[in-house]
């Protein structure tokens, strides 16, 4: 099953930066959740970030 992920970055000035990515590999829902979190964190590398809030529908993945 192919999956896609959507990420919304919100700057301290409340600017919203949407980011979408199609995953070109078969994956489960949990795998897509992990990939969304990883990609979201990678997208923050170019910013000077001192706080991150992560939201998702899998508490197991978010809390790890």
MDTraj code that builds the backbone (N, CA, C; nanometers):
import mdtraj as md
import numpy as np

residues = "UNK UNK UNK UNK UNK UNK UNK UNK UNK UNK UNK UNK UNK UNK UNK UNK UNK UNK UNK UNK UNK UNK UNK UNK UNK UNK UNK UNK UNK UNK UNK UNK UNK UNK UNK UNK UNK UNK UNK UNK UNK UNK UNK UNK UNK UNK UNK UNK UNK UNK UNK UNK UNK UNK UNK UNK UNK UNK UNK UNK UNK UNK UNK UNK".split()
xyz = np.array([
    [0.0843, -0.1170, 0.0000],
    [0.0000, 0.0000, 0.0000],
    [0.0891, 0.1237, 0.0000],
    [0.0679, 0.2148, -0.0926],
    [0.1424, 0.3400, -0.0949],
    [0.0801, 0.4373, 0.0033],
    [0.1618, 0.5268, 0.0523],
    [0.1132, 0.6234, 0.1505],
    [0.1724, 0.7596, 0.1207],
    [0.1128, 0.8591, 0.1767],
    [0.1639, 0.9945, 0.1686],
    [0.1631, 1.0548, 0.3075],
    [0.2451, 1.1561, 0.3249],
    [0.2486, 1.2234, 0.4535],
    [0.2308, 1.3726, 0.4328],
    [0.1722, 1.4363, 0.5289],
    [0.1542, 1.5809, 0.5294],
    [0.2129, 1.6348, 0.6585],
    [0.2905, 1.7412, 0.6453],
    [0.3555, 1.8046, 0.7594],
    [0.3231, 1.9527, 0.7536],
    [0.2952, 2.0121, 0.8666],
    [0.2707, 2.1556, 0.8742],
    [0.3681, 2.2145, 0.9742],
    [0.4596, 2.2969, 0.9243],
    [0.5533, 2.3679, 1.0108],
    [0.4941, 2.5047, 1.0397],
    [0.4979, 2.5464, 1.1646],
    [0.4464, 2.6775, 1.2037],
    [0.5606, 2.7535, 1.2696],
    [0.5948, 2.8681, 1.2129],
    [0.7054, 2.9480, 1.2642],
    [0.6612, 3.0248, 1.3888],
    [0.7578, 3.0798, 1.4642],
    [0.7214, 3.1619, 1.5803],
    [0.6350, 3.2827, 1.5430],
    [0.6422, 3.3227, 1.4163],
    [0.5597, 3.4343, 1.3688],
    [0.4251, 3.3855, 1.3158],
    [0.3923, 3.2594, 1.3413],
    [0.2681, 3.1942, 1.2977],
    [0.2565, 3.1786, 1.1464],
    [0.3693, 3.1814, 1.0756],
    [0.3687, 3.1514, 0.9325],
    [0.3564, 3.0001, 0.9171],
    [0.2660, 2.9558, 0.8313],
    [0.2442, 2.8128, 0.8102],
    [0.3152, 2.7669, 0.6838],
    [0.3950, 2.6617, 0.6979],
    [0.4702, 2.6063, 0.5860],
    [0.4260, 2.4613, 0.5679],
    [0.3392, 2.4351, 0.4684],
    [0.2940, 2.2976, 0.4460],
    [0.3982, 2.2184, 0.3672],
    [0.4037, 2.0901, 0.3930],
    [0.4996, 2.0014, 0.3276],
    [0.4302, 1.8679, 0.3063],
    [0.4277, 1.8202, 0.1831],
    [0.3663, 1.6908, 0.1514],
    [0.4678, 1.6040, 0.0797],
    [0.4572, 1.4758, 0.1028],
    [0.5511, 1.3826, 0.0426],
    [0.4802, 1.2512, 0.0158],
    [0.4990, 1.1976, -0.1039],
    [0.4456, 1.0655, -0.1371],
    [0.5540, 0.9634, -0.1070],
    [0.5187, 0.8620, -0.0328],
    [0.6134, 0.7550, -0.0027],
    [0.6064, 0.6516, -0.1139],
    [0.7182, 0.6275, -0.1799],
    [0.7222, 0.5348, -0.2928],
    [0.7611, 0.3940, -0.2488],
    [0.7086, 0.3531, -0.1365],
    [0.7366, 0.2189, -0.0893],
    [0.6146, 0.1678, -0.0148],
    [0.5936, 0.0390, -0.0203],
    [0.4805, -0.0152, 0.0551],
    [0.5083, -0.0020, 0.2047],
    [0.4085, 0.0435, 0.2780],
    [0.4294, 0.0598, 0.4215],
    [0.2974, 0.0516, 0.4965],
    [0.3098, 0.0212, 0.6227],
    [0.1930, 0.0178, 0.7098],
    [0.1624, 0.1592, 0.7576],
    [0.0505, 0.1736, 0.8254],
    [0.0141, 0.3038, 0.8817],
    [0.1213, 0.3506, 0.9804],
    [0.1699, 0.2599, 1.0641],
    [0.2730, 0.2958, 1.1625],
    [0.4024, 0.3394, 1.0948],
    [0.4390, 0.2719, 0.9868],
    [0.5598, 0.3100, 0.9139],
    [0.5456, 0.4497, 0.8549],
    [0.4277, 0.4822, 0.8028],
    [0.4032, 0.6155, 0.7481],
    [0.4095, 0.7204, 0.8587],
    [0.3596, 0.6875, 0.9776],
    [0.3669, 0.7799, 1.0913],
    [0.5129, 0.8073, 1.1283],
    [0.5943, 0.7022, 1.1357],
    [0.7367, 0.7200, 1.1648],
    [0.8025, 0.8073, 1.0588],
    [0.7741, 0.7796, 0.9335],
    [0.8352, 0.8558, 0.8242],
    [0.7942, 1.0020, 0.8300],
    [0.6697, 1.0301, 0.8634],
    [0.6235, 1.1688, 0.8756],
    [0.7006, 1.2408, 0.9853],
    [0.7190, 1.1755, 1.0977],
    [0.7936, 1.2372, 1.2074],
    [0.9390, 1.2613, 1.1675],
    [1.0014, 1.1630, 1.1058],
    [1.1410, 1.1769, 1.0635],
    [1.1557, 1.2887, 0.9612],
    [1.0691, 1.2922, 0.8606],
    [1.0771, 1.3961, 0.7581],
    [1.0512, 1.5341, 0.8170],
    [0.9576, 1.5419, 0.9103],
    [0.9315, 1.6699, 0.9767],
    [1.0536, 1.7194, 1.0517],
    [1.1212, 1.6302, 1.1213],
    [1.2421, 1.6688, 1.1938],
    [1.3545, 1.7070, 1.0981],
    [1.3710, 1.6322, 0.9892],
    [1.4715, 1.6687, 0.8889],
    [1.4449, 1.8072, 0.8304],
    [1.3189, 1.8400, 0.8084],
    [1.2864, 1.9698, 0.7487],
    [1.3207, 2.0853, 0.8420],
    [1.3378, 2.0582, 0.9700],
    [1.3722, 2.1626, 1.0665],
    [1.5215, 2.1911, 1.0737],
    [1.6040, 2.1091, 1.0120],
    [1.7486, 2.1252, 1.0227],
    [1.7981, 2.2592, 0.9698],
    [1.7303, 2.3166, 0.8719],
    [1.7754, 2.4432, 0.8149],
    [1.7284, 2.5640, 0.8958],
    [1.6485, 2.5413, 0.9978],
    [1.5994, 2.6490, 1.0837],
    [1.6712, 2.6417, 1.2182],
    [1.6776, 2.7540, 1.2865],
    [1.7305, 2.7537, 1.4228],
    [1.6128, 2.7274, 1.5163],
    [1.5912, 2.6021, 1.5464],
    [1.4737, 2.5600, 1.6222],
    [1.5140, 2.5327, 1.7666],
    [1.4350, 2.5856, 1.8594],
    [1.4621, 2.5537, 1.9988],
    [1.3444, 2.4833, 2.0661],
    [1.2369, 2.4625, 1.9921],
    [1.1213, 2.3920, 2.0475],
    [1.0452, 2.3246, 1.9337],
    [1.0054, 2.2009, 1.9560],
    [0.9298, 2.1252, 1.8562],
    [0.8102, 2.0611, 1.9248],
    [0.6942, 2.0758, 1.8646],
    [0.5742, 2.0053, 1.9086],
    [0.5368, 1.9087, 1.7971],
    [0.5237, 1.7834, 1.8286],
    [0.4880, 1.6828, 1.7289],
    [0.3500, 1.6277, 1.7620],
    [0.2644, 1.6217, 1.6605],
    [0.1293, 1.5705, 1.6775],
    [0.1050, 1.4599, 1.5763],
    [0.0301, 1.3622, 1.6141],
    [-0.0051, 1.2538, 1.5246],
    [-0.1113, 1.1687, 1.5902],
    [-0.1574, 1.0689, 1.5189],
    [-0.2618, 0.9847, 1.5770],
    [-0.2064, 0.8556, 1.6366],
    [-0.0747, 0.8470, 1.6504],
    [-0.0131, 0.7315, 1.7160],
    [0.0715, 0.7812, 1.8332],
    [0.0193, 0.7688, 1.9542],
    [0.0924, 0.8146, 2.0719],
    [0.2228, 0.7371, 2.0910],
    [0.2264, 0.6109, 2.0525],
    [0.3487, 0.5320, 2.0635],
    [0.4621, 0.5983, 1.9861],
    [0.4352, 0.6374, 1.8639],
    [0.5377, 0.6980, 1.7794],
    [0.5733, 0.8370, 1.8292],
    [0.4762, 0.9178, 1.8624],
    [0.5013, 1.0543, 1.9080],
    [0.5823, 1.0544, 2.0375],
    [0.5516, 0.9651, 2.1291],
    [0.6194, 0.9641, 2.2590],
    [0.7586, 0.9031, 2.2552],
    [0.7952, 0.8368, 2.1475],
    [0.9296, 0.7804, 2.1388],
    [1.0248, 0.8905, 2.1043],
])
top = md.Topology()
chain = top.add_chain()
for i, resn in enumerate(residues, 1):
    res = top.add_residue(resn, chain, resSeq=i)
    for name in ("N", "CA", "C"):
        top.add_atom(name, md.element.get_by_symbol(name[0]), res)
traj = md.Trajectory(xyz[None], top)
